[in-house]
């Protein structure tokens, strides 16, 4: 299992963790740079860095643009789980 960076957010009183596979996807996309991804997604390099590091949850529009830049469904890029839900349970549900 690859390490994923996660950002936390609150939704209807529940804390959610949003993780991403951006680093892995960049590696398998000919080692795409953060700058190249930013240009394809129409974002700044700093925004891509923050999203990839799990320090910032992107807007839905940006999340779709990032997925589109890799040519994959959004669920291949981003995942979420309740913060109190064990990671093992999320993996088993796939």
N, C-alpha and C positions, 0 to 999 in steps of 0.2 A: 504494500500500500504506500502510495506517495504521500508526503507531508503536504497538508493543505493549510493555507492561511485563512483565518476566519475573522469576520467582523461581527459584532453583536449589535442587535437592534431590538426595539420593543414594539410588539404588535398586539393589540388588544390585551394589554396587560401581561402578555407572555414575552419572555426574552428569547429571541431567536439568534442562532449563529449562522451566518452565511459564509460558506467556505468556497474556495475557487481552485481551479486547476490551470490557471493562466500560465504559470511558469512552465509546467509540463507541456502545455499546448504550444507555447512559444518554442520550446526545445524541438518538438516534433514538426514544427512548421519551419524547417530549415534554420533553426536557431534565430527566429525573428527577434529583433530588438524591441525594447519597450517603445522607442521612438517610432519604429515602423508600425507597431500595433496602434499607437496613439494616432498616427496619421490615417490609418485605415478606419479607425473607429470615430474619428473626428473629435478627439479629446487631447488634452495636454499630456505630455510625458509624465508630469508630476501626478496627474490623476491616475494614470495607469499604474505608476509605482505604488500609490496609496491603495488602490483596489487590489493589486497583486499581493501586497503585504498584509491585507486584511484589516487595514486601518480605516477604510472607507467603503461603504456599501454604495454601489453605483445606482443611478436611476434605472428604471426598467428599460428606457430607451437606450441608454449606454450599454446595459447588459446585453441587449439584443444585438447592438452594433458590434460588440466584442465577439459574441458568438458568430456573427456573420463574417467577421474578419478571418475567423478560423474555418468557416464553412461547416460548422457543427451546430447541433441544437443547443439551446441555452442551458439545458440540463447537463450537457457535457462540460460546461464551463463552471456553472454555479450549482451549489447544493445548499439546502438549509435544514436545520433541525432545531427543536426546542433546546434551550441551553441546559435544561435538566434531564434531557434524554441521553442515555449512554450511546456513545459512538457505535458500539457493537450492534445495538438494536437497529440503528439506521442502516448499517452495512447489510444486516440480515434481511431487511425489507426490500432490498434491490432485486 
